[in-house]
Amino acid sequence: MLFIVALYPFSGYCQDIPHYEKILNTTKDKSEKLTALDSLLKRTFSTNPEAFIKYSLVYINLAQELDSVEWAAKKAMNLQYPLTNYGNDPLNSITIINSVLARKYKIKDSLLLGGLYIKRGKANTKVDLKKAIEDYNLALQNFSSKDTLNIADTYLFRGQANSQLGKFVLAGEDFTTAYTMYEAKKEYAYMVFAQEGIINMFSMNGFYDKAKKERNVLIEKMKALNLNSYLSNEYYNQALDYKKMNERNLEYESLLLAEKVFINNESDKSTFIGIHSRLIEYYCEHHQIIEAKKHLDLIENMDFDLMGNPFTTLNYLGGKAKYLQATGKTDEALALTKEKLDVAKKLGLEDEIMSSYFFLSELYFELGDYKKSVENNKASIAIKDSIYNRSTANALAYYQTLYETEKKEKELVAKTSNITLLEKDNESFKKAILFGGIAILLGFGLILLYRNQRHLKNNKILQEKFSQELLVSQEGERRRISKDLHDGIGQQLLVIKNMLIASGDEDTKKMVDYTIEEVRTISRDLHPFQLQELGITKAIEYTINLIDENTTLFISAEIDNIDNIFSKEDEVNIYRIIQESLSNILKHAHAEAGKVSVKKFTNNILISIRDNGVGFDFSEKYQDAKSLGLKTLLERTKFLKGQMKVTSKKDTGTVIEFQFPL
């Protein structure tokens, strides 16, 4: 296809470069210059990106001077990728394509014209995704009906842009259209790319379970179509998802699978390097240096330019740096990691930029440069927070889109059913106009009433489902952040504390102790690890004692043992209900005393939380848009299929009761 072409250097091309440069610099014949430039471009495309960019710019300007617009168009298209990605200059790429499109009336080939808009769209994905989508729309308008595969490419690229904008329904439609077109033309390899677009859409927004489910379907499809050469890449991508999920053992298993099914071919050596680089990192982290060295030797003994592809470079530098650190060559590891960070920044890969900063933080810490260690750690955390905030926003957009789509589909079905009923009613009316009119009207009214009730019920179910999925998602993120605080920052602070003890700096040690306690408090608030350690009953008692000892509120408790009654997920929700209720008392009730009661009966659990505070008007508080506390308590209660009752009046205290079935 037009957009996946590459110029490969023939044997002995590199030694001809001085010859053609001499022609370029000495001849005054512009056509001869153009021919020499064409030869130089073929010889530098995959060996020297900087030279390729330089010669391409000269070629395009000269071709336009000679009024050879289509020649300039072809070279502008080939220039877009290296200039945007290697040269990190998408704006210049857009400017060059615009200079060619300014004379598009001279381009008769629909493939070239549509291709220019696609290439401008690819450059715009680095600058403005909305403009990229506009370019893909223009490409679809300029391709002819015979350019089927190029049209499929356009849908694929537009789907990727919509996915990055969080327009998941539109992205899914584009990927599906591309998939169908590739399948119709039996272009099964490109069909895989379309399906990967859907998988990547889920993966990049943190929906790893959905991505895995779709990837498993794709793997089975590949096996059925005998596309075995692509299997290794899918297992490798699954390993990358497992790493993001911090499932390191599953990551290792997927990497071994990818290694096992890898089919060695010239075009897929970058995947080979990616697999073995990640295995090097895994083995180094598990102190299996001999195994790590075997995989490093496999990479370095390859007949392949390890620095010729930025993605390959990224993987190789990461694996080699990890090995150097594990073998005590920290300074060399530091130099390679800095180089990796530069490559990651050029490619705009946030995950790799974040991991590079984090590894630099480790290396500087080992070298005793604590200031730079902290600076790089902060940079890593800032990117991590950015990714988390964007993923959370996209998750909300995704679930809201699903909710709205299901709602519209149900409305459409209801309207279609209504039209059908009207037609039947009309026929019946004609046949029995004298004696059936009243009965039909009555029946029609009952149907409308039933449909309206069902519609309201379905909307309510969808809204509750959305709220519950959001609570589960939030709890998962709290658990992840809490673990990161405890395992990452907490461990580093403990190391710093031990160093301060050794140095005798008591004042700073006290500050570090306070900071460690703050981190632990935040970690405990984010995710109640005491649930796993103590059980739900002791966790509740622990929280009540903590409030009683550290606040002015006198609080008593009567707690029955409710361990091993609920699922782990339900225990978290019960704990959160009690925690949030007590938090509301501390923040708003101005109470002097409170009481928590947890009673276990034959068929249910009854939880009562009361205080002697100022009380409040429940209806007024619940309708307040800024008051999320009561709404959250109610959503958690519904999640547990329970009931919530609030008894409160101003200046008379408050009683909140929760009843959960066993």
C-alpha positions in Angstrom: 0.0 0.0 0.0 1.0 3.6 -0.6 1.6 4.6 3.0 3.7 1.6 4.1 6.4 1.8 1.4 10.1 2.1 2.2 13.2 2.7 0.2 15.8 0.0 0.9 19.5 0.7 0.0 21.0 -1.7 -2.4 24.4 -3.4 -1.9 27.2 -1.0 -2.2 25.0 2.1 -2.1 26.8 3.8 0.7 30.1 3.8 -1.1 28.5 5.7 -4.0 27.4 8.6 -1.8 30.5 10.8 -2.4 30.1 10.3 -6.2 26.5 11.6 -6.2 27.4 14.4 -3.8 30.1 15.5 -6.2 27.6 15.6 -9.1 25.1 17.6 -6.9 27.8 20.2 -6.0 29.4 20.6 -9.4 26.6 20.3 -12.1 24.5 23.3 -13.0 21.9 21.2 -14.8 18.9 21.1 -12.5 17.5 17.8 -13.9 20.9 16.2 -13.3 20.9 17.5 -9.8 17.4 16.0 -9.3 18.7 12.6 -10.5 21.7 12.8 -8.2 19.5 13.7 -5.2 17.2 10.8 -6.0 20.1 8.4 -5.8 21.3 10.0 -2.5 17.8 9.6 -1.0 17.7 5.9 -1.9 21.1 5.4 -0.2 20.4 7.3 3.0 16.7 6.4 3.8 17.4 3.7 6.3 21.0 4.4 7.1 21.3 8.1 7.8 18.0 9.9 8.7 19.7 13.3 9.1 21.2 13.2 5.6 17.9 11.8 4.2 16.0 14.8 5.7 18.6 17.3 4.3 18.6 15.8 0.7 14.7 15.6 0.7 14.4 19.3 1.5 16.7 20.2 -1.4 14.9 17.7 -3.7 11.4 19.1 -3.0 12.5 22.8 -3.5 14.3 21.9 -6.8 11.3 19.8 -8.0 9.0 22.7 -7.4 11.3 25.1 -9.2 11.1 22.7 -12.2 7.3 22.6 -11.9 7.5 18.8 -11.1 4.8 18.9 -8.5 4.0 15.2 -8.4 7.7 14.4 -7.9 7.8 16.9 -5.0 4.6 15.3 -3.6 6.2 11.8 -3.5 9.3 13.0 -1.7 7.2 15.2 0.7 5.3 12.1 1.7 8.4 10.0 2.2 9.9 12.9 4.3 7.0 13.2 6.7 7.9 10.2 9.0 11.6 10.9 9.6 11.1 14.6 9.9 8.2 14.3 12.3 9.6 11.5 14.4 13.4 11.4 14.1 13.8 15.2 13.4 11.0 16.0 16.0 9.8 18.7 13.7 6.1 18.0 12.8 5.4 21.7 12.1 8.1 21.9 9.4 6.7 18.6 7.9 3.2 20.3 7.7 4.7 23.4 6.1 6.4 21.4 3.4 3.3 19.4 2.6 1.3 22.7 2.5 3.7 24.1 0.0 3.0 21.1 -2.3 -0.8 21.2 -1.7 -0.8 24.9 -2.7 -0.4 23.6 -6.3 -2.6 20.5 -5.9 -4.5 21.4 -9.1 -1.4 20.0 -10.9 -1.7 16.6 -9.1 -3.9 14.2 -11.2 -3.2 11.0 -9.3 -5.8 10.5 -6.5 -3.3 8.3 -4.6 -0.9 11.2 -4.3 -3.5 13.8 -3.4 -5.1 11.6 -0.8 -1.7 10.5 0.4 -0.6 14.1 1.0 -3.6 14.7 3.3 -2.9 11.5 5.2 0.8 12.4 5.7 -0.2 15.9 6.9 -2.7 14.2 9.3 0.1 12.0 10.6 2.2 15.1 11.3 -0.8 16.9 12.9 -1.2 14.0 15.4 1.8 15.4 17.1 0.4 19.0 17.1 -3.4 19.1 16.9 -5.5 15.9 16.8 -8.6 17.7 15.6 -6.7 19.0 12.6 -5.4 15.5 12.0 -9.0 14.2 11.8 -9.9 17.0 9.4 -6.9 15.9 7.2 -8.1 12.3 7.2 -11.6 13.5 6.2 -10.0 15.4 3.3 -8.1 12.3 2.3 -11.3 10.3 2.1 -12.8 13.0 -0.1 -9.8 12.9 -2.5 -9.3 9.2 -3.0 -11.1 7.5 -5.8 -13.3 4.5 -5.3 -10.6 2.2 -6.7 -8.2 3.3 -3.9 -9.8 0.8 -1.5 -6.8 -0.1 0.6 -5.7 3.5 1.0 -9.2 4.4 2.1 -9.0 1.6 4.7 -5.7 3.0 5.9 -7.3 6.4 6.4 -10.1 4.9 8.5 -7.4 3.2 10.6 -5.4 6.4 11.2 -8.6 8.4 11.9 -9.6 5.7 14.4 -6.3 6.2 16.2 -6.7 10.0 16.4 -10.3 9.6 17.7 -9.1 7.2 20.3 -6.5 9.7 21.5 -9.2 12.3 21.8 -11.3 10.0 23.9 -14.0 9.7 21.2 -14.2 5.9 21.7 -17.5 5.2 19.8 -16.2 7.0 16.7 -12.8 5.3 17.0 -14.4 1.9 17.3 -16.5 2.6 14.2 -13.4 3.6 12.2 -11.4 0.6 13.3 -14.3 -1.7 12.4 -14.7 -0.1 9.0 -10.9 -0.5 8.3 -11.0 -4.1 9.5 -14.0 -5.0 7.3 -12.3 -3.4 4.2 -9.0 -5.2 4.8 -10.9 -8.5 5.3 -12.8 -8.1 2.1 -9.6 -7.6 0.2 -8.0 -10.6 2.1 -5.3 -8.2 3.4 -5.2 -10.2 6.6 -1.9 -8.6 7.9 -3.5 -5.1 7.8 -6.7 -6.5 9.3 -4.5 -7.3 12.3 -3.4 -3.6 12.5 -7.1 -2.5 12.6 -7.9 -4.9 15.4 -4.7 -3.8 17.2 -6.1 -0.2 17.0 -9.1 -1.3 19.2 -6.8 -3.1 21.6 -4.4 -0.1 21.9 -7.4 2.1 22.5 -8.3 0.1 25.6 -4.7 -0.3 26.7 -3.6 3.3 26.5 -6.6 4.3 28.6 -6.0 1.7 31.3 -8.8 -0.8 30.3 -6.3 -3.6 30.5 -8.9 -6.4 31.0 -10.8 -5.3 27.9 -7.5 -5.1 25.9 -6.5 -8.6 27.0 -9.9 -10.0 26.0 -9.7 -8.4 22.5 -6.1 -9.5 22.1 -7.0 -13.1 22.9 -9.7 -13.0 20.2 -7.1 -11.6 17.7 -4.5 -14.2 18.6 -7.1 -17.0 17.9 -7.9 -15.3 14.6 -4.2 -15.1 13.7 -3.8 -18.8 14.4 -6.8 -19.7 12.2 -5.4 -17.5 9.3 -1.9 -18.9 9.8 -0.5 -15.4 10.6 2.0 -16.9 13.0 4.6 -14.3 12.3 2.4 -11.7 14.1 1.9 -13.8 17.3 5.1 -12.8 18.9 4.3 -9.1 18.7 0.9 -9.7 20.4 2.4 -11.6 23.3 5.1 -8.9 23.6 2.4 -6.2 23.7 0.5 -8.2 26.4 3.7 -8.3 28.4 3.9 -4.5 28.2 0.4 -4.2 29.6 1.2 -6.6 32.4 4.2 -4.4 33.3 1.9 -1.3 33.5 -0.4 -3.4 35.8 2.7 -4.3 37.9 2.0 -8.0 37.2 5.7 -8.9 36.7 5.3 -12.7 36.8 2.6 -12.5 34.1 4.8 -10.1 32.2 7.7 -12.7 32.3 5.4 -15.5 31.1 4.2 -13.4 28.2 7.8 -12.5 27.2 8.7 -16.2 27.2 5.7 -17.0 25.0 6.7 -14.2 22.6 10.3 -15.5 22.5 9.0 -19.1 21.9 6.7 -18.2 18.9 9.1 -15.6 17.4 9.7 -16.3 13.7 13.0 -14.7 12.7 12.7 -12.4 9.7 14.4 -9.2 8.6 11.3 -7.0 9.1 10.6 -8.0 12.7 14.0 -7.8 14.3 12.8 -4.8 16.3 10.3 -7.0 18.1 13.1 -9.5 18.8 15.2 -6.8 20.4 12.2 -5.6 22.4 11.5 -9.1 23.8 15.1 -9.8 24.8 15.6 -6.2 26.2 12.6 -6.7 28.5 13.9 -10.1 29.5 17.2 -8.6 30.4 15.4 -6.1 32.7 13.4 -8.9 34.3 16.5 -11.1 35.0 18.5 -8.2 36.4 15.7 -7.3 38.7 15.7 -10.9 39.9 19.5 -11.0 40.2 19.9 -13.6 37.4 22.8 -11.9 35.8 24.0 -14.9 33.8 20.6 -15.3 32.1 20.5 -11.5 31.5 24.0 -11.7 29.8 22.8 -14.5 27.5 20.0 -12.3 26.2 22.2 -9.2 25.9 24.7 -11.3 23.8 21.8 -12.4 21.6 21.0 -8.8 20.8 24.6 -7.5 20.4 25.6 -10.4 18.1 22.8 -9.6 15.7 23.6 -8.4 12.2 21.4 -5.4 12.7 21.9 -1.6 13.3 20.7 -1.3 16.9 20.6 2.5 16.6 18.9 2.6 13.2 15.4 2.6 14.5 14.3 4.9 17.5 12.0 2.3 19.0 14.7 -0.4 18.7 17.2 2.1 20.2 14.8 2.7 23.1 14.5 -1.0 24.0 18.2 -1.8 23.6 19.3 1.2 25.7 16.9 0.2 28.5 18.0 -3.4 28.6 21.7 -2.6 28.4 21.5 0.1 31.1 19.7 -2.3 33.5 22.5 -4.9 32.9 25.2 -2.3 33.6 23.6 -1.3 36.8 23.3 -4.9 37.9 27.0 -5.5 37.2 28.1 -2.4 39.2 28.8 -0.1 36.2 26.5 2.7 37.4 28.2 5.5 35.6 27.9 3.7 32.2 24.2 2.9 33.0 23.6 6.5 33.8 25.0 7.6 30.4 22.8 5.1 28.5 19.7 6.0 30.5 20.2 9.7 29.6 20.4 8.7 26.0 17.3 6.6 26.3 15.4 9.6 27.9 16.4 11.8 24.9 15.0 9.2 22.4 11.8 8.7 24.5 11.3 12.5 24.5 11.7 12.7 20.7 9.1 9.9 20.2 6.8 11.5 22.8 6.3 8.2 24.7 5.2 9.2 28.2 5.5 5.7 29.8 9.2 5.5 28.6 10.0 9.0 29.7 8.5 8.3 33.1 10.4 5.0 33.5 13.7 6.7 32.4 13.3 9.5 35.0 12.6 6.8 37.7 15.6 4.8 36.7 17.8 7.9 36.7 16.6 8.6 40.2 17.7 5.1 41.3 21.1 5.5 39.6 21.8 9.0 41.1 20.8 7.6 44.5 23.4 4.8 44.1 26.0 7.4 43.1 25.2 9.5 46.2 23.8 12.5 44.3 20.6 12.7 46.3 19.6 16.1 44.9 19.4 14.8 41.3 17.8 11.6 42.6 15.0 13.6 44.1 14.7 15.9 41.0 14.3 12.9 38.7 11.9 11.1 41.0 9.7 14.3 41.0 9.8 14.4 37.2 8.8 10.7 37.1 5.9 11.3 39.6 4.7 14.4 37.7 4.4 12.4 34.4 2.8 9.5 36.3 0.1 11.9 37.7 -0.5 13.3 34.3 -1.0 9.8 32.8 -3.3 8.9 35.7 -5.4 12.1 35.4 -5.8 11.6 31.6 -6.6 7.9 32.0 -9.2 8.8 34.7 -10.8 11.5 32.5 -10.8 9.1 29.5 -12.3 6.3 31.7 -15.1 8.7 32.7 -15.6 9.7 29.1 -15.7 6.0 28.1 -18.3 5.0 30.6 -20.4 8.1 30.0 -20.3 7.4 26.2 -21.4 3.8 26.8 -24.2 5.1 29.0 -25.4 7.6 26.4 -25.1 5.1 23.5 -27.1 2.5 25.3 -29.7 5.1 26.2 -30.0 6.3 22.6 -30.2 2.7 21.3 -33.0 1.9 23.7 -34.9 5.1 22.7 -34.5 4.2 19.0 -35.9 0.6 19.7 -38.8 2.1 21.7 -39.6 4.6 18.9 -39.5 1.8 16.2 -41.8 -0.4 18.4 -44.1 2.5 18.8 -44.4 3.1 15.0 -45.1 -0.6 14.4 -47.8 -0.5 17.1 -49.4 2.5 15.5 -49.5 0.8 12.1 -51.2 -2.2 13.6 -53.6 -0.1 15.5 -54.5 1.8 12.4 -55.3 -1.5 10.5 -57.5 -2.7 13.4 -59.3 0.7 13.5 -60.3 0.4 9.9 -61.7 -3.1 10.4 -63.5 -2.4 13.6 -64.1 1.4 13.7 -67.6 1.1 15.2 -67.0 -1.1 18.2 -63.1 -1.2 18.7 -62.1 2.5 18.9 -62.4 2.9 22.7 -60.6 -0.4 23.3 -57.7 0.5 21.0 -57.2 3.9 22.6 -57.2 2.3 26.0 -54.7 -0.4 24.9 -52.5 2.2 23.3 -52.5 4.2 26.5 -51.6 1.2 28.6 -48.7 0.3 26.2 -47.4 3.9 26.3 -47.6 3.8 30.1 -45.8 0.4 30.3 -43.1 1.6 27.8 -42.5 4.8 29.7 -42.1 2.9 33.0 -39.7 0.4 31.4 -37.8 3.2 29.8 -37.4 4.9 33.2 -36.4 1.7 34.9 -33.8 0.9 32.3 -32.3 4.4 32.6 -32.1 4.0 36.3 -30.4 0.6 36.0 -27.9 2.1 33.5 -27.1 5.0 35.8 -26.6 2.8 38.8 -24.4 0.5 36.8 -22.3 3.5 35.7 -22.0 4.7 39.3 -21.0 1.3 40.6 -18.3 0.8 37.9 -16.9 4.2 38.7 -16.7 3.3 42.4 -14.8 0.0 41.6 -12.5 2.0 39.2 -11.8 4.6 41.9 -11.0 1.9 44.5 -8.6 0.2 42.1 -6.8 3.5 41.5 -6.6 4.2 45.3 -5.1 0.7 45.8 -2.5 1.3 43.1 -1.5 4.8 44.3 -1.4 3.6 47.9 0.9 0.7 46.9 3.2 3.1 45.0 3.4 5.4 48.0 4.2 2.5 50.4 6.6 0.6 48.1 8.2 3.5 46.3 8.5 6.7 48.3 8.1 5.0 51.7 11.0 2.6 51.0 13.2 5.5 49.8 12.4 7.5 53.0 13.4 4.6 55.2 16.7 4.3 53.4 17.3 8.1 53.9 16.3 7.7 57.6 18.9 4.9 58.1 21.5 7.1 56.5 20.6 9.9 58.9 20.8 7.6 61.9 24.3 6.7 60.8 25.3 10.3 60.4 23.8 11.4 63.7 21.6 14.1 62.2 18.7 13.9 64.8 16.8 17.0 63.6 16.6 15.9 60.0 15.8 12.3 61.2 12.8 13.7 63.1 11.6 15.5 60.0 12.0 12.3 57.9 10.1 10.3 60.7 7.3 12.8 60.4 7.3 12.5 56.6 7.2 8.7 56.8 4.2 8.8 59.1 2.5 11.2 56.8 3.1 8.9 53.8 1.8 6.0 55.8 -1.3 7.9 56.9 -2.0 8.9 53.3 -1.4 5.3 52.1 -3.8 3.9 54.8 -6.5 6.5 53.9 -6.2 5.6 50.2 -6.4 1.9 50.7 -7.2 0.1 54.0 -4.4 -2.5 54.1 -5.5 -3.4 57.6 -8.5 -5.2 55.9 -6.1 -7.8 54.6 -3.9 -7.8 57.7 -6.6 -7.7 60.5 -9.9 -8.5 58.9 -12.9 -6.3 58.6 -13.9 -6.4 62.3 -10.5 -5.4 63.6 -10.1 -2.8 60.8 -13.3 -1.1 61.9 -12.2 -1.2 65.6 -8.8 0.2 64.6 -10.3 3.1 62.7 -12.6 4.0 65.6 -9.8 3.8 68.2 -7.6 6.0 65.9 -10.4 8.7 65.9 -11.0 8.4 69.6 -7.3 8.8 70.4 -6.4 11.6 68.0 -9.5 13.9 68.0 -11.7 15.6 70.6 -14.6 13.3 69.7 -15.5 10.7 72.4 -16.6 7.6 70.5 -17.9 4.3 71.8 -18.5 1.1 69.9 -20.4 -2.2 69.9 -18.9 -4.4 67.2 -20.0 -8.0 66.4 -17.5 -10.2 64.5 -18.4 -10.0 60.8 -15.2 -11.6 59.4 -15.5 -13.9 56.4 -19.1 -13.1 55.7 -18.7 -10.7 52.7 -16.5 -10.8 49.7 -13.2 -8.7 49.8 -14.8 -6.1 47.5 -17.9 -5.9 49.7 -15.7 -5.6 52.8 -13.9 -2.6 51.3 -17.3 -0.9 50.6 -18.6 -1.6 54.2 -15.3 -0.2 55.6 -15.6 2.9 53.4 -19.2 3.5 54.5 -18.2 3.6 58.2 -15.0 5.6 57.4 -16.9 8.2 55.4 -19.7 8.5 57.9 -17.2 9.1 60.8 -15.4 11.6 58.5 -18.7 13.5 58.0 -19.2 13.7 61.8 -15.7 15.1 62.3 -16.1 17.7 59.5 -19.7 18.8 59.8 -21.5 17.6 63.0 -19.6 19.7 65.6 -20.4 16.7 67.9 -18.9 15.9 71.3 -19.7 12.2 71.3 -20.6 9.4 68.9 -21.4 5.7 68.8 -20.8 3.0 66.2 -22.8 -0.2 66.4 -22.4 -3.3 64.1 -24.9 -6.1 64.8 -25.0 -9.5 63.1 -28.5 -11.1 62.8 -29.6 -14.3 61.1 -30.4 -12.7 57.7 -28.7 -9.4 57.8 -26.1 -7.0 59.2 -27.2 -3.8 60.9 -24.8 -0.9 61.2 -25.8 2.2 63.2 -23.7 5.4 63.4 -25.0 8.2 65.7 -23.7 11.6 67.0 -25.0 14.4 69.3 -24.0 17.1 66.9 -25.9 20.0 65.2 -27.9 17.7 62.8 -29.0 18.7 59.3 -31.9 18.7 56.9 -31.5 15.5 54.8 -33.5 16.6 51.8 -31.8 20.0 51.6 -28.3 18.4 52.0 -28.9 15.6 49.4 -30.1 18.1 46.8 -27.0 20.2 47.2 -24.8 19.7 44.1 -21.7 20.2 46.2 -22.6 17.6 48.7 -21.2 14.3 47.4 -20.8 12.5 50.8 -24.4 11.3 51.2 -24.7 10.4 47.5 -21.5 8.3 47.7 -22.8 6.5 50.8 -26.1 5.8 49.0 -24.3 4.4 45.9 -22.1 2.1 48.1 -25.2 0.9 49.9 -26.9 0.1 46.5 -23.7 -1.7 45.4 -24.2 -4.0 48.5 -27.9 -4.4 47.8 -28.6 -2.8 51.1 -30.8 0.0 52.6 -29.8 3.3 54.1 -31.9 5.3 56.6 -31.0 8.8 57.9 -32.7 10.3 60.9 -31.6 13.9 61.6 -33.0 17.3 62.6 -31.1 20.5 63.2 -29.7 20.7 66.7 -30.8 17.2 67.7 -28.0 15.0 66.4 -28.0 12.4 63.6 -28.5 8.6 63.3 -27.5 6.8 60.0 -28.5 3.2 59.8 -27.4 0.7 57.1 -28.9 -2.8 56.6 -27.1 -5.4 54.4 -28.5 -8.8 53.5 -26.5 -12.0 54.2 
